[in-house]
Amino acid sequence: MKNQRFFNRKFVPAAQIRRLWKGMVISMKTVFINGSPKKKLSVSSYLLGIVRMLVSGEVVSEQVRNQNDHKRVLENIKDADAVVIGLPLYVDGVPSHMLAFLKEMERFCLEHDIRLKVYALSNGGFIEGRQNKPLMQVLENFCKRSNLEWCGGIGIGGGVMLNVLRIMFFVYLGIFVLNVVFAGIQTGNWLPMDAVQHFAKQLGIILFFNLGVFFHSLRMSIAINKGVGFGVKFTRVLLPSFLFILAADFFFVIISIFQGGIFKGWLAKK
Ligand SMILES: Cc1cc2nc3c(=O)[nH]c(=O)nc-3n(C[C@H](O)[C@H](O)[C@H](O)COP(=O)(O)O)c2cc1C
């Protein structure tokens, strides 16, 4: 703790000293920045959470939703070794509130001579992970201008579906627990094999759809732990495109009914 306070003092280039002492005195600090404007249940928080679980050392989670968050987050990256920016794809690019943050971050990093490793996790609603390519290029250019080290990222397609699958996991888990409790109370059998098999099957399907994300997240976290570059990779929810389109159409019809009626938008007075 004493060392930590010493290195965090304003005039000490903490990140450089951390690197020198890496593995001996204090561990690496990685700041995970969620760039989704959603308060909760964003896809970005899900993706950042997976990588975060696998990263060692000090990890800090932050979110940038508007200008009020800038100062706090920038102060937090001052003594960090790496940042992982998770953000949604908006109109094939970086969301405008994150562009404003990146501008501030550029100024801040140059002013304080901050050298960070930057990784990114971006996701879009469309199925093709490659849709995130222009966003990755923007982040690479941002790093060049800010004198930061661009270490690459993962561009993910079908983000909304991954989020639905994550919610489904908890629904299935809840149903499974209820099944076990009811079977236990009614028959005394606290391990009903049919419920276990059913849950295992559902879990297997969810895991399969997420395989690409899990694989690349694992590789990214290894790169972060080693402090090396990762390159830019693209992946997606592992569902054939024609099935994805059917599922997405069905999903959005249901959502639009729940959010005010299917024809509301079409018939509203313009
Ligand atoms: C204003 C806006 C623009 C969007 N533009 C795109 C886009 O160009 N391509 C795409 O694949 N998804 C697009 N999306 C969908 C989001 O990227 C998608 O819902 C994502 O999963 C949201 O991530 P989050 O939950 O982390 O915020 C857009 C969404 C909004 C609200």
The ligand as an SDF file (V2000), in Angstrom:
LIG
                    3D

 31 33  0  0  0  0  0  0  0  0999 V2000
  -27.8900    4.8320  -32.9860 C   0  0  0  0  0  0  0  0  0  0  0  0
  -27.5030    3.3910  -33.2340 C   0  0  0  0  0  0  0  0  0  0  0  0
  -26.7610    3.0600  -34.3500 C   0  0  0  0  0  0  0  0  0  0  0  0
  -26.3850    1.7340  -34.5910 C   0  0  0  0  0  0  0  0  0  0  0  0
  -25.6500    1.4300  -35.6920 N   0  0  0  0  0  0  0  0  0  0  0  0
  -25.2540    0.1520  -35.9100 C   0  0  0  0  0  0  0  0  0  0  0  0
  -24.4570   -0.1750  -37.0510 C   0  0  0  0  0  0  0  0  0  0  0  0
  -24.0790    0.6580  -37.8620 O   0  0  0  0  0  0  0  0  0  0  0  0
  -24.0980   -1.4800  -37.2210 N   0  0  0  0  0  0  0  0  0  0  0  0
  -24.4740   -2.4650  -36.3450 C   0  0  0  0  0  0  0  0  0  0  0  0
  -24.1080   -3.6260  -36.5490 O   0  0  0  0  0  0  0  0  0  0  0  0
  -25.2440   -2.1740  -35.2480 N   0  0  0  0  0  0  0  0  0  0  0  0
  -25.6230   -0.8920  -35.0140 C   0  0  0  0  0  0  0  0  0  0  0  0
  -26.3680   -0.5930  -33.9040 N   0  0  0  0  0  0  0  0  0  0  0  0
  -26.7230   -1.6470  -32.9480 C   0  0  0  0  0  0  0  0  0  0  0  0
  -25.7530   -1.6800  -31.7330 C   0  0  0  0  0  0  0  0  0  0  0  0
  -24.4230   -1.6850  -32.1290 O   0  0  0  0  0  0  0  0  0  0  0  0
  -26.0660   -2.9410  -30.9320 C   0  0  0  0  0  0  0  0  0  0  0  0
  -27.3640   -2.8710  -30.4280 O   0  0  0  0  0  0  0  0  0  0  0  0
  -25.0800   -3.1950  -29.8150 C   0  0  0  0  0  0  0  0  0  0  0  0
  -25.2420   -4.5420  -29.3850 O   0  0  0  0  0  0  0  0  0  0  0  0
  -25.2920   -2.2890  -28.6070 C   0  0  0  0  0  0  0  0  0  0  0  0
  -24.2620   -2.5550  -27.6780 O   0  0  0  0  0  0  0  0  0  0  0  0
  -24.3700   -2.1180  -26.1280 P   0  0  0  0  0  0  0  0  0  0  0  0
  -25.4660   -2.9360  -25.5310 O   0  0  0  0  0  0  0  0  0  0  0  0
  -23.0260   -2.4220  -25.5590 O   0  0  0  0  0  0  0  0  0  0  0  0
  -24.6870   -0.6440  -26.0950 O   0  0  0  0  0  0  0  0  0  0  0  0
  -26.7720    0.7200  -33.6790 C   0  0  0  0  0  0  0  0  0  0  0  0
  -27.5450    1.0650  -32.5470 C   0  0  0  0  0  0  0  0  0  0  0  0
  -27.9080    2.3880  -32.3310 C   0  0  0  0  0  0  0  0  0  0  0  0
  -28.7310    2.7270  -31.1080 C   0  0  0  0  0  0  0  0  0  0  0  0
  1  2  1  0
  2  3  1  0
  2 30  2  0
  3  4  2  0
  4  5  1  0
  4 28  1  0
  5  6  2  0
  6  7  1  0
  6 13  1  0
  7  8  2  0
  7  9  1  0
  9 10  1  0
 10 11  2  0
 10 12  1  0
 12 13  2  0
 13 14  1  0
 14 15  1  0
 14 28  1  0
 15 16  1  0
 16 17  1  0
 16 18  1  0
 18 19  1  0
 18 20  1  0
 20 21  1  0
 20 22  1  0
 22 23  1  0
 23 24  1  0
 24 25  2  0
 24 26  1  0
 24 27  1  0
 28 29  2  0
 29 30  1  0
 30 31  1  0
M  END
$$$$
